[in-house]
Amino acid sequence: ATFMALAYGLRSTGHTPRASSTTPASDPAPVSSAMKVAFKTLTNQKFEEDFADDASIGDVRAKLSETQKIPAPEMVLIHKGKVLADDATLAAAGVTEASFIVMMHQKPKAPKPAPPPPAPKPAAAAPAPAPPAPGATPDATPPEATPATTPSTDASAPATAGTPDSSLVTGAALQETINNMMSMGFERDACVKALRAAFNNPDRAVEYLLTGIPENVMPPAAPAAAAP
């Protein structure tokens, strides 16, 4: 009787029990994690910086420009033989705490000197004087024609692209540089050839590995051994 009265009361008031609804929980937003990124120079100088794994390479370059005192446009970051683009992130590039990034200082190239102006053409030779009439005595001897002189060019020529500088490495440092370049993903023969063309300048040698060795600084081929 009590149950029937309760059911009758619900119908009379118009209230019907509603099923409880729950809102499904949304997926949590990805959280970036901080990590220590190892850096290495071509002279085997090592240091670490703290970055989030979703930090862009442009942000990394900007921070290194402040801490390492290298202009950002002159900085090249290489990971496993590939130059890192500014719009990529550390995580997308595969950088982890177990790997390292090679930092290279690529100095801007000096502008090519302007070509020297063309030498002026020599002046035309003066026509020979007419012979004197028979029996006539010339009043004066005609002056001798002097040959036109061409202006001498400056003997000092501009330095070529293959001129060595003070940043070269030798001895044990050279072998260590080759090992560092090989750890970036380059073959040993290519590293040796690039260093020879760059006069053992590590930064320039890596630039040659990435962009190619210019023909005007291509090292000469070794002479062939004479047949016995």
Secondary structure, DSSP 8 states (H G I E B T S, - for coil): -HHHHHHHHHHHHT-------------------EEEEEEE-TT--EEEEEEETT-BHHHHHHHHHHHS---GGGEEEEETTEE--TTSBTTTTT--TTSEEEEEE----------------------------TT---SS--------------S-----TT---TT---HHHHHHHHHHHHHTT--HHHHHHHHHHTTT-HHHHHHHHHH---GGG-----------
